[in-house]
């Protein structure tokens, strides 16, 4: 019988998978953030996602939220106890709240986020003592690789060599759905 992987091995394997997802996001013109949900008992990855805000025209389509949705749908239950989530960038307030609400037991993240990070940097939402759930937090796993991927993506975007952001014609989509286009900015 093979030895069970150590927690450190599970975390690094999960982060490597999250980095691969982040790389796919960059190739699609998305900010390169990737996330995976994995079983704590054996490290089996149950969901993988990357940012899709641009492609889906959805402000909530962060890698963490998408991975949590996939894992919950696969398991048929929203409580993800016994699972961890690895993500390449420290979660924002929305994603940190989603992790708490999903009852994730472990969060592993790569690079800190000085602008939106709400796990350690700006706030500590994932281990807030007033909440009904807290999780183990492991920060800085493959942090340099995560930060380098983000830095190179934004440098390429500034140079104009990054894949373009997808463009959405909302008026065209509404017409195709048989709905009149509305302009809420002209009120």
Secondary structure, DSSP 8 states (H G I E B T S, - for coil): ------HHHHHHHHHHHHHHHHHHHHHTTS---EEEEEETTT--EEEEEE--HHHHT-TT--HHHHHHHHHHHHHTSS--TTEEEEEEE---HHHHHHHHHHT-SEEEEEE--TTT-TTTTS--GGG-TTSS---EEEE-TTHHHHHHHHHHHHHHHHHT-S-------HHHHHHHTT-----GGG-
